[in-house]
Amino acid sequence: MTFEIDAAYIGLLGGALTNLSLLPQIIKAVRTKSVKDVSIAMFWVLFAGIFCWLIYGLLLDDLVIIVMNLCSLGLVGAMIYLYYRYL
């Protein structure tokens, strides 16, 4: 038996899991209104890395890379906003 897996599905799954990984930190920050244990430097570096991936996706015209990284930028951007709001 052989399985053919479309690369786009793997990309969507990876992007979805990556984005979901950011939600617990965002939810905790909103609930507790505290960011004292958050490394803002890590989130800024992550933001820069995701931005590079977005540019890469645009250059390749790869919709999966573009959409997933736009979502990631939004979530990381939200965490950066919460950091400065609750600081």
C-alpha positions as CSV (number, residue, x, y, z in Angstrom):
1,M,0.0,0.0,0.0
2,T,1.4,3.4,-0.9
3,F,0.3,6.8,0.4
4,E,0.8,10.0,-1.6
5,I,1.0,13.0,0.7
6,D,0.6,16.4,-0.8
7,A,3.4,18.7,0.5
8,A,0.8,21.5,1.0
9,Y,-1.0,19.4,3.6
10,I,2.2,18.9,5.5
11,G,2.9,22.6,5.3
12,L,-0.6,23.4,6.5
13,L,-0.3,21.0,9.4
14,G,3.1,22.3,10.4
15,G,1.9,25.9,10.2
16,A,-1.2,25.2,12.2
17,L,0.8,23.5,15.0
18,T,3.3,26.3,15.0
19,N,0.6,28.8,15.4
20,L,-1.2,26.8,18.0
21,S,2.0,26.7,20.1
22,L,1.8,30.4,20.6
23,L,-1.8,30.4,22.0
24,P,-1.1,29.2,25.5
25,Q,1.4,32.1,26.2
26,I,-1.0,34.7,24.7
27,I,-4.0,33.2,26.7
28,K,-1.9,33.2,29.9
29,A,-0.9,36.8,29.4
30,V,-4.4,38.0,28.8
31,R,-5.8,36.0,31.8
32,T,-3.2,37.1,34.3
33,K,-2.4,40.5,32.8
34,S,1.2,39.6,33.6
35,V,4.2,39.1,31.3
36,K,7.0,39.1,33.9
37,D,8.3,35.7,32.9
38,V,8.1,36.4,29.1
39,S,11.4,36.9,27.2
40,I,10.5,39.8,24.8
41,A,13.9,39.3,23.1
42,M,12.8,35.8,22.0
43,F,9.5,37.1,20.6
44,W,11.3,39.9,18.6
45,V,13.8,37.4,17.2
46,L,10.9,35.0,16.4
47,F,9.0,38.0,14.7
48,A,12.1,38.7,12.6
49,G,12.5,35.1,11.6
50,I,8.8,34.7,10.7
51,F,9.0,37.9,8.7
52,C,11.9,36.4,6.7
53,W,9.8,33.3,6.1
54,L,7.0,35.5,4.8
55,I,9.3,37.2,2.4
56,Y,10.6,33.8,1.3
57,G,7.0,32.6,0.7
58,L,6.2,35.7,-1.3
59,L,9.3,35.3,-3.5
60,L,8.3,31.7,-4.2
61,D,4.6,32.6,-4.5
62,D,3.8,29.8,-2.1
63,L,0.4,30.4,-0.6
64,V,0.8,28.0,2.3
65,I,4.0,29.7,3.5
66,I,2.5,33.1,3.0
67,V,-0.8,32.4,4.9
68,M,0.8,30.5,7.8
69,N,3.5,33.1,8.3
70,L,1.0,35.9,8.2
71,C,-1.0,34.1,10.9
72,S,2.2,33.6,12.9
73,L,3.2,37.3,12.6
74,G,-0.2,38.2,13.9
75,L,0.1,36.0,16.9
76,V,3.7,37.0,17.7
77,G,2.7,40.6,17.2
78,A,-0.2,40.2,19.6
79,M,2.2,38.8,22.2
80,I,4.6,41.7,21.7
81,Y,1.7,44.1,22.1
82,L,0.6,42.3,25.3
83,Y,4.1,42.5,26.7
84,Y,4.3,46.2,26.4
85,R,0.7,46.7,27.5
86,Y,1.1,44.7,30.7
87,L,4.8,45.6,31.4
